[in-house]
Amino acid sequence: MNVSVPLVVILGIVVWLAWRYMGLRAWHVVVCLLFGFFLAATSAAPEIRRLVAALVQSVSQH
């Protein structure tokens, strides 16, 4: 997927905004990071990657 770095940056900004303005605690951020890290190691990771790629492609065409 060619947009992986920009997508990570956008998601990072969303997490930072949630932490800054929505009361997200540091331990919530850590749990989300660990969840994503371990989810990437499962057999569901390729399907999630395909789904995200299809969504990004769909949004970028409009």
N, C-alpha and C positions, 0 to 999 in steps of 0.2 A: 504494500500500500504506500503510495507516494506521499501521502499527507500525514504520516505518522508523527513527525516532529511538530508540525503546526497544531495537530489535534491534541497532542500532549501539552503543548503550551496553552491552548485554549482551556483544556480541562484543568490545568494548573491554576490558571487565572480564576476560573470558577470556584475552585477549592479555596483559593486565597480570599476571594470576595465573600464566600460563605463563612470563612473563619473570621474575617475582619468585621463584617456587618450583620451576620445572621447568628452569631453566638456559637459557631462551631468550635468545639474544644480541641485542644492539641491531641488528646487521646483519640478523638473521633477521626482526625486526619490520619493518625497512625494505623488505626483499625482499617480504614478505607485503603490505605496503601498496602497493608499486608493482605487484605482481601484480594486486591487487584493482582498483587504479586503471585499469590498462590493460585488464583483463578487462571492466570496465564500458563501455569504448569499442568493444567488439567486437560482432558480430552475435549473440553468444550471450547478451548481457546481458538482453534481454527474456524469454527462456526461463528464465534463472536467476531473474529477478525473479518470474515466475509460479510457479516451483517453490517458492521460499521463501514466497511468499504462500499457496500451498496448504498447505504444511507448517505455517505459523503458524496458519492457519485451522483445520486439523485438530487441532492441539494445543490451541488455545483453546476448542474445542467439547467437549473431554473434561474 
